[in-house]
Amino acid sequence: MQWLDLLAYFFGGAFLTNALPHIVSGVRGEAFQTPFANPPGQGLSSSTVNVLWGFFNLLIGYGLVCRVGDFDLKSTSDALAFGLGALALSLYVARHFGRFHGGNTSEPS
């Protein structure tokens, strides 16, 4: 069913987007927030945990985009679903992690 494929592409875009900061932080040797930190999503996890978490997200995103349906980047609906998932998660994490890294200038200190 087409709408289930589009839903998979939406979440695939979100997972692939989430992989980026974790892999980059881990490769740079920097600690970053993960669900495994204490408190979850706020405390810092080691660079190794971030690389592993990032690659887990990469695998899930790959599965959702490349193994569900017949994803076609030239299909407007497929690309739009993927892009909206990536944008939605990007905006959410920008707001969430901006609190910890100085990215939210609109919130009081």
GISUL-V43181 format. One record per residue. RES is the residue in three letters. OMEGA is omega in whole degrees, -180 to 180 (NA if undefined). Layout:
res | omega
RES | OMEGA
RES | OMEGA
//
This chain:
res | omega
MET | -173
GLN | -175
TRP | 176
LEU | 176
ASP | -180
LEU | 176
LEU | 177
ALA | 180
TYR | 176
PHE | -179
PHE | 174
GLY | 176
GLY | 179
ALA | -180
PHE | 180
LEU | 176
THR | 180
ASN | 179
ALA | -172
LEU | -176
PRO | -179
HIS | 179
ILE | -179
VAL | 179
SER | -179
GLY | -179
VAL | 177
ARG | 180
GLY | -177
GLU | 173
ALA | 180
PHE | -179
GLN | 171
THR | 176
PRO | -177
PHE | -180
ALA | 178
ASN | -4
PRO | -177
PRO | 178
GLY | -180
GLN | 178
GLY | -177
LEU | 173
SER | -178
SER | 178
SER | 179
THR | 178
VAL | 180
ASN | 177
VAL | 180
LEU | 179
TRP | 178
GLY | 179
PHE | 173
PHE | 177
ASN | 178
LEU | 179
LEU | 179
ILE | 178
GLY | 177
TYR | -180
GLY | -178
LEU | -177
VAL | -172
CYS | -177
ARG | 177
VAL | 179
GLY | -179
ASP | -176
PHE | 179
ASP | -179
LEU | 178
LYS | 176
SER | -178
THR | -178
SER | 178
ASP | -179
ALA | 179
LEU | 178
ALA | 179
PHE | -178
GLY | 178
LEU | 176
GLY | 179
ALA | 180
LEU | -179
ALA | -180
LEU | 179
SER | 179
LEU | 180
TYR | -177
VAL | 176
ALA | 178
ARG | -176
HIS | -176
PHE | 175
GLY | 177
ARG | -175
PHE | -173
HIS | 176
GLY | -178
GLY | 179
ASN | -179
THR | -179
SER | 180
GLU | 179
PRO | -180
SER | NA
//
